[in-house]
Amino acid sequence: MNQSAKSYSPLQVALIGGAIATTAAISVFGPAWTRCVRAALALQDSPKALVDQAWQVVNREYVDSKFNQQDWQATRQSLLNKDYSSREEAYTAIREALQKLGDPYTRFMDPKQYEALTNQTSGEVSGIGIRMEVNEKTKRLTVVEAIENSPALKAGIKAGDEILAIDGKPTLKMKVDDASKLIRGKAGTPISLRLGRTGQNIFNVKLTRATIEVPTVRYTLKQEGNRRVGYIRLREFSAHAAEQMQRAIRDLNTKKADAYVLDLRGNPGGLLQASIEIARMWLDNGGIVKTVDRQGGSEETKANRTALTNQPLAVLVDGNSASASEILTGALKDNRRAVVVGGQTFGKALVQSVHELADGSGLAVTIAHYYTPKGTDINHKGIAPDIKVDLTEPQERQLASNPDLIGTKSDPQYSRAIAVLSGSNFAQPPVNRPSSSLPLSDRANDLKF
């Protein structure tokens, strides 16, 4: 993460969704600054110093220089006039001060919350690499999947295996979250599972925990009528999302996909840089996003002729497609590179940076507002799809209870995307036209059937 922070501007490694990015900046200001640092180090165990550190970060970076019409200097004085008997009291004071800004995305995280979110954004976990659930019928903790290249997969653990004990501790009536806490741990440490498998006796498996890249991209090649459709589902924009997307597109290109469906439904966002890198995999030319900071300074990011495919593309979105998902969708829609199918997106057009505080807690601060390439402000509005297909409650329940139906003909939004891609206007890939002006959504309004 720190290497990424050195490679890109703060805006490019910023948080724009439910996940976070860690940024690091080091400056040297001379002897006076050094004396201040020594004084700060002497007070680093003071809850009051932690409160002031949080105030300073917001004062320096918050996107609204008027602080929601609050007297931010008076807020500091009020914070420093209080005595705090514990860190929990300091945490409460910080949260109360941030509430005055009226911005739910500028928020304080205690050390556990901060660690959980940084782990989420890193796209890595330290454990054995399995997905689990409590089976509704058996009420047993059951393996849903062993992740690729994980200790679990290498040890032969399979979907459907029941986890009966973890390091000798029975799992009967154990919640998934509690089991995860027992299974996760420092890479290189041992763990033992007792497993049950249909048709076999109960057996034990000894494993060594490792750092595992969490798959956020799932893809497959589907034969839909006379089209070979590459279906790609992106769950979030983690630090590994771009490289996983690149592998998916290249593999589907090798398999001769002649159209694509990119599924961003339920994707809450993540790293801004990941959304930019992925947009460039689909776009050769055109703008991707424009960010504006508290001084009104703008930064526009564009495609750089590195698209991996120019085949027709449909993007699936819904009300839970937010932030980085909206940046990618907005770029593809505004450049007429894709037809957007589904529901109105969430509507979050704010960028956050995240800072680790002295005691390991963290602070997310809104630092910029972003706009689509055409200058559209989607905050609190979302992106309207080219073809609106809202799921009914029964359809939502069906897909939620049968995830294997997602991305099939039983999925109304996917089915409509396939109908669009199979239409006569999209029967052939474009010839001698820049990928940024593909005809895919040129007549989107004519396709609302």
C-alpha positions in Angstrom: 0.0 0.0 0.0 2.8 2.4 0.8 4.5 1.7 -2.5 1.2 2.6 -4.2 1.1 5.8 -2.2 4.6 6.8 -3.5 3.6 6.0 -7.1 0.4 8.1 -7.4 -1.0 11.4 -6.2 -3.0 11.4 -3.0 -6.2 11.6 -5.0 -5.3 8.5 -6.9 -4.8 6.3 -3.9 -7.8 7.7 -2.0 -10.8 6.0 -0.7 -13.9 6.4 -2.8 -16.1 3.5 -1.6 -16.7 1.3 1.4 -13.1 0.4 1.5 -10.1 2.5 2.3 -6.7 3.4 1.1 -3.6 4.2 3.2 -1.6 7.2 2.1 1.8 8.2 3.4 3.6 11.6 3.1 6.9 12.5 4.6 8.3 16.1 4.7 11.2 17.6 6.5 10.9 21.2 7.8 14.0 21.7 9.8 14.9 22.2 13.6 11.7 23.9 14.6 9.6 21.2 13.2 11.9 18.6 14.8 11.3 20.2 18.3 7.5 20.0 17.6 7.9 16.3 16.7 9.8 15.6 19.9 7.0 17.3 21.9 4.4 15.4 20.1 6.2 12.1 20.8 6.3 13.0 24.5 2.5 13.4 24.4 1.7 10.5 22.1 0.2 8.5 24.9 -2.2 11.3 25.8 -5.8 11.0 24.6 -5.9 14.8 24.3 -3.0 14.6 21.8 -4.9 12.0 19.8 -7.9 14.3 19.6 -5.8 17.2 18.4 -4.1 15.0 15.8 -7.5 14.1 14.4 -8.6 17.8 14.4 -5.4 18.8 12.6 -5.9 16.2 9.8 -9.5 17.5 9.1 -8.3 21.1 9.3 -5.6 20.5 6.7 -7.5 18.3 4.2 -11.3 18.5 4.5 -12.9 19.4 1.2 -15.2 22.1 2.6 -13.0 25.0 3.7 -15.9 26.4 5.6 -16.4 23.1 7.6 -20.2 23.1 7.1 -20.4 26.6 8.4 -18.9 25.4 11.7 -16.2 27.4 13.6 -13.6 24.7 13.4 -11.1 26.7 15.4 -13.6 26.9 18.2 -14.2 23.2 17.9 -10.5 22.6 18.6 -10.5 24.9 21.6 -13.5 23.0 23.0 -11.8 19.6 22.4 -8.6 20.7 24.1 -10.4 22.2 27.1 -11.7 18.8 28.1 -10.0 16.2 30.1 -10.1 12.6 28.9 -9.7 9.7 31.3 -9.5 7.1 28.6 -9.0 6.6 24.9 -12.7 5.7 24.6 -13.6 9.1 25.8 -11.3 10.7 23.2 -12.8 8.5 20.5 -16.3 9.7 21.5 -15.2 13.3 21.4 -13.6 12.9 17.9 -16.8 11.3 16.6 -19.0 14.1 18.0 -16.8 16.7 16.5 -16.9 15.0 13.0 -20.7 14.8 13.2 -20.8 18.7 13.0 -19.4 18.4 9.4 -22.6 16.7 8.2 -20.5 14.3 6.1 -21.0 10.5 6.8 -17.9 9.7 4.9 -15.6 11.7 7.1 -15.4 9.3 10.0 -13.3 8.0 12.9 -12.3 4.3 13.2 -11.0 2.6 16.3 -7.9 0.4 15.9 -9.9 -2.7 15.1 -12.2 -1.0 12.6 -9.1 0.7 11.0 -7.3 -2.7 10.7 -10.4 -4.4 9.3 -10.8 -1.8 6.6 -7.2 -1.6 5.6 -7.2 -5.4 5.3 -10.3 -5.2 3.1 -8.7 -2.7 0.8 -5.4 -4.5 0.5 -7.3 -7.4 -1.1 -5.3 -9.9 1.1 -6.0 -12.0 4.1 -3.8 -14.1 6.4 -5.4 -17.5 6.9 -6.0 -20.7 5.0 -8.2 -19.3 2.2 -11.7 -20.6 2.5 -15.2 -19.1 2.3 -17.6 -20.5 4.9 -21.3 -20.5 5.7 -23.7 -22.1 8.2 -25.6 -24.6 6.1 -29.3 -23.9 6.5 -30.3 -27.6 6.5 -27.5 -29.1 8.6 -26.8 -26.0 10.7 -23.2 -27.0 10.4 -20.3 -24.7 9.5 -19.6 -25.6 5.9 -16.9 -24.8 3.3 -18.4 -22.9 0.4 -15.1 -22.6 -1.6 -11.4 -23.1 -1.2 -9.7 -20.1 -2.8 -7.2 -20.6 -5.6 -3.6 -21.1 -4.6 -4.6 -21.2 -0.9 -3.3 -23.6 1.8 -6.9 -25.0 2.0 -7.0 -25.9 -1.7 -3.5 -27.4 -1.6 -4.5 -29.5 1.4 -7.5 -30.9 -0.5 -10.3 -29.1 1.3 -13.4 -29.0 -0.8 -16.7 -27.2 -1.1 -19.3 -29.0 1.1 -16.8 -30.1 3.8 -18.1 -29.5 7.3 -15.8 -27.9 9.7 -16.4 -29.7 13.0 -13.6 -28.2 15.1 -10.9 -25.6 14.8 -7.7 -26.3 16.8 -9.8 -28.7 18.9 -12.6 -26.2 19.6 -16.0 -27.6 18.5 -17.8 -25.4 15.9 -21.4 -26.5 16.7 -23.6 -23.4 16.9 -20.5 -21.2 16.1 -21.1 -18.1 14.0 -19.1 -17.6 10.8 -17.5 -14.4 12.2 -16.3 -16.3 15.3 -14.9 -19.1 13.1 -13.1 -16.6 10.9 -11.4 -15.0 13.9 -10.1 -18.5 14.9 -8.9 -19.4 11.4 -7.2 -16.1 10.5 -3.8 -15.5 12.0 -0.2 -14.6 11.3 1.2 -16.1 8.1 3.4 -19.1 8.9 1.5 -20.2 12.0 -0.1 -23.7 12.2 -3.8 -24.5 12.4 -5.7 -27.8 12.6 -9.2 -28.5 11.3 -11.5 -31.5 12.0 -13.6 -32.1 8.9 -16.6 -34.1 7.9 -17.1 -35.2 4.3 -20.0 -37.1 2.7 -19.0 -40.7 2.2 -15.9 -40.5 4.4 -15.0 -40.8 8.0 -14.2 -37.7 10.0 -10.6 -36.6 9.4 -8.1 -34.0 10.6 -6.1 -31.6 8.4 -3.1 -29.6 9.5 -2.3 -26.4 7.6 0.0 -23.5 7.8 -1.5 -20.0 7.4 -0.4 -17.8 4.5 -1.1 -14.4 3.0 -3.7 -15.0 0.3 -4.9 -12.7 -2.4 -8.7 -12.5 -2.2 -10.3 -12.9 -5.6 -12.5 -9.9 -6.4 -13.0 -10.7 -10.1 -15.0 -13.7 -11.3 -15.3 -14.5 -15.0 -16.5 -17.1 -17.4 -17.1 -17.5 -21.2 -20.7 -18.1 -22.1 -22.2 -19.1 -25.4 -25.3 -16.9 -25.8 -26.9 -17.7 -29.2 -24.3 -16.9 -31.8 -22.2 -14.8 -29.5 -19.3 -15.8 -27.2 -19.8 -13.5 -24.2 -17.2 -12.9 -21.6 -19.0 -12.4 -18.3 -16.9 -10.6 -15.7 -18.2 -9.8 -12.1 -16.2 -7.3 -10.0 -17.0 -7.3 -6.3 -14.9 -4.3 -5.2 -12.0 -2.2 -6.2 -9.2 -3.6 -4.0 -5.5 -3.2 -4.5 -5.5 -6.4 -6.6 -8.6 -5.7 -8.6 -6.9 -4.2 -11.6 -4.4 -7.0 -12.1 -7.2 -9.6 -11.7 -9.3 -7.7 -14.3 -6.4 -7.6 -16.7 -6.0 -11.4 -16.4 -9.7 -12.0 -16.9 -9.9 -9.8 -20.1 -6.7 -11.3 -21.6 -7.9 -14.9 -20.9 -11.3 -14.2 -22.4 -9.7 -12.5 -25.4 -7.6 -15.7 -25.9 -10.9 -17.7 -25.8 -12.3 -15.5 -28.6 -14.9 -13.6 -26.7 -16.8 -11.3 -29.1 -18.8 -9.3 -26.5 -18.5 -8.6 -22.8 -20.8 -8.1 -19.8 -19.2 -6.3 -16.9 -21.2 -6.8 -13.7 -20.8 -4.1 -11.1 -24.0 -4.7 -9.2 -23.6 -4.6 -5.4 -20.0 -3.2 -5.8 -19.6 -0.5 -3.1 -16.4 0.9 -4.5 -12.8 1.0 -3.2 -9.6 2.5 -4.5 -9.8 5.4 -7.0 -6.6 4.2 -8.8 -8.1 0.8 -9.3 -11.1 2.3 -11.1 -8.9 4.4 -13.3 -6.7 1.4 -14.3 -9.7 -0.7 -15.1 -11.3 2.0 -17.1 -8.2 2.2 -19.2 -8.5 -1.5 -20.0 -11.8 -0.8 -21.8 -11.1 2.7 -23.2 -8.4 3.8 -25.6 -9.4 7.5 -25.6 -11.4 10.0 -23.6 -11.8 11.3 -20.1 -12.3 9.0 -17.1 -12.9 11.3 -14.1 -12.3 14.8 -12.9 -11.6 15.6 -9.2 -11.9 19.0 -7.6 -10.3 19.8 -4.2 -11.0 22.4 -1.5 -9.1 25.1 -3.3 -11.1 24.5 -6.5 -8.1 22.9 -8.2 -9.1 20.2 -10.6 -7.3 17.1 -11.9 -8.6 15.3 -14.9 -7.6 11.7 -15.7 -7.9 10.3 -19.2 -7.5 7.1 -21.1 -4.0 6.4 -22.4 -4.5 4.1 -25.4 -4.0 0.9 -23.4 -7.4 -0.8 -24.0 -7.3 -4.6 -24.0 -10.4 -5.0 -26.1 -12.7 -3.1 -28.4 -15.5 -5.7 -28.4 -19.1 -4.6 -27.6 -19.6 -4.1 -23.8 -22.7 -4.0 -21.5 -22.3 -2.9 -17.9 -24.7 -4.1 -15.2 -25.4 -1.7 -12.2 -27.9 -1.3 -9.4 -28.6 0.9 -6.4 -25.6 -0.6 -4.5 -23.1 0.2 -7.3 -21.3 3.1 -5.7 -18.3 5.3 -5.9 -15.5 3.6 -7.8 -18.2 1.6 -9.6 -19.8 4.9 -10.6 -16.5 6.4 -11.8 -16.0 3.4 -14.1 -19.6 3.3 -15.2 -19.6 7.1 -15.9 -16.5 6.9 -17.9 -17.8 4.0 -20.1 -21.2 5.7 -20.5 -20.0 9.2 -21.3 -17.5 7.9 -23.8 -20.2 5.8 -25.5 -18.1 2.8 -24.9 -20.8 0.7 -23.2 -24.5 0.4 -22.8 -25.5 0.5 -19.1 -28.3 -1.8 -18.0 -30.0 -2.1 -14.6 -31.0 0.3 -11.9 -30.0 3.8 -10.9 -26.6 3.7 -9.1 -26.0 4.8 -5.5 -24.8 8.4 -6.0 -21.5 8.9 -4.1 -19.2 11.5 -5.8 -16.8 12.2 -2.9 -13.2 11.1 -2.5 -11.7 10.2 0.9 -8.1 9.8 2.1 -7.4 7.7 5.2 -4.8 8.4 7.9 -3.5 6.2 10.7 -3.5 8.0 14.0 -0.9 7.7 16.8 -2.6 4.8 18.6 -3.4 2.7 15.5 -6.9 4.2 15.1 -7.8 5.8 11.8 -9.5 8.8 10.2 -11.2 8.9 6.8 -11.5 12.5 5.5 -13.3 13.7 2.4 -10.8 15.5 0.3 -12.4 16.0 -3.1 -15.5 15.9 -5.2 -15.5 14.0 -8.5 -17.4 14.5 -11.8 -18.0 12.2 -14.8 -16.1 13.0 -18.1 -19.0 15.2 -19.3 -18.9 17.1 -16.0 -22.0 15.5 -14.4 -22.3 15.7 -10.7 -23.8 12.4 -9.6 -23.7 13.0 -5.8 -27.0 12.0 -4.2 -28.3 11.3 -7.7 -26.5 8.3 -9.2 -26.1 7.4 -12.8 -29.2 6.6 -14.8 -28.8 3.4 -16.9 -29.3 3.5 -20.7 -31.7 0.7 -20.3 -33.6 0.6 -17.0 -34.4 -2.8 -15.6 -35.4 -2.9 -12.0 -35.8 -6.2 -10.3 -39.0 -7.1 -8.6 -38.9 -8.3 -5.0 -39.5 -11.9 -5.9 -36.7 -11.7 -8.5 -34.3 -10.2 -5.9 -35.2 -13.0 -3.4 -34.7 -15.6 -6.1 -31.2 -14.4 -7.0 -30.3 -13.8 -3.3 -31.2 -17.4 -2.4 -29.8 -18.9 -5.6 -26.5 -17.0 -6.3 -25.7 -19.5 -9.1 -28.5 -17.9 -11.1 -26.7 -14.5 -11.2 -25.3 -13.9 -14.7 -27.7 -16.4 -16.3 -30.9 -16.2 -18.4 -32.8 -16.4 -15.0 -31.2 -13.0 -14.2 -33.4 -10.4 -15.8 -30.7 -7.7 -16.0 -28.1 -10.0 -17.4 -30.7 -11.4 -19.9 -31.6 -7.9 -21.1 -27.9 -7.1 -21.6 -27.5 -10.2 -23.7 -30.5 -9.2 -25.8 -28.9 -5.8 -26.4 -25.5 -7.3 -27.3 -27.2 -9.8 -29.6 -29.2 -7.1 -31.5 -28.4 -6.4 -35.1 -26.7 -3.2 -34.3 -24.0 -5.1 -32.3 -23.7 -8.2 -34.4 -20.3 -7.3 -35.6 -17.3 -5.7 -33.9 -16.5 -2.2 -35.1 -14.1 -1.8 -38.0 -11.6 1.0 -38.3 -13.2 3.1 -35.5 -11.5 4.3 -32.3 -12.6 2.2 -29.3 -13.7 5.3 -27.5 -16.4 5.9 -30.1 -17.7 2.3 -30.4 -21.3 2.2 -31.6 -22.4 0.1 -28.6 -24.5 2.7 -26.9 -24.9 5.2 -29.8 -28.6 4.3 -30.0 -29.3 3.3 -26.4 -32.6 5.1 -26.4 -33.8 3.0 -29.3 -33.1 -0.2 -27.3 -35.4 0.4 -24.4 -37.8 -2.4 -25.1 
